[in-house]
Amino acid sequence: MDNGRMLVLASASPRRRELLTQAGYLFEVRPAEINEDPRAGEDPEAYVTRLAREKAQAVYVELCRGSEANSNLVVLGADTTVTLDGAILGKPGSTEDAARMLRLLSGRVHRVITGIAVVTDGKTQAVAEVTTVHFLPVTEDEIAAYIDTGEPMDKAGAYAIQGQAARWIPRIEGCYFNVVGLPIARVTAMLKPHIEKD
């Protein structure tokens, strides 16, 4: 970075890497290892915001290696979930779980929530971005064929809006990139005080 600060993405998601690169950021990737299980009764927005914060803080602490703070270090954490009727639909654990999620989403309107956290100088800012997604009715044969592509298996809610599932999504309300995994305009606003881009 031209102001000497180092941006680190605390996520292994290839989609988040692509979006940050597309937006013109230079950064390193350092995935965080944390427990991602929801807490009992945890609200979906609180859940993803907590995970984003915990990921960013864990990587910040790891990179500081015991020092109080590192004024050159900026860590971005993010976590995305799909929620329907208040339930959290994370990444499917099996093909059967993916089919279950897609049946739930079929013909319904759901929300995609991404928690974003920025840690710098020992301080943390965390927010959530919400996008409403309309899903067309999907048949059992369509669900089976989609699962056979393998695309749903590492995606929250078992679908990728930027992939083959695009044909079932007539419209959204909110940020498209949030559904992909990183609301880049919101992220840019959060990073602007810390990172100057060329």
Buried (B, 14 or more C-beta within 10 A) or exposed (E): BEEEBBBBBBBEBEBBBBBBEEBEBEBEBBEBEBEBEBEEEEBBBBBBBBBBBBBBBBBBBBBBEEEEEBEEBBBBBBBBBBBBEEEBBBBBEEBEBBBBBBBBBBEBEBBBBBBBBBBBBBEBBBBBBBBEBBBEEBEEEBBEEBBEEEBBBBBBBBBBBBBBBEEBBEEBEBBBBBBBBBBBEBBBEBBEEBBEBE
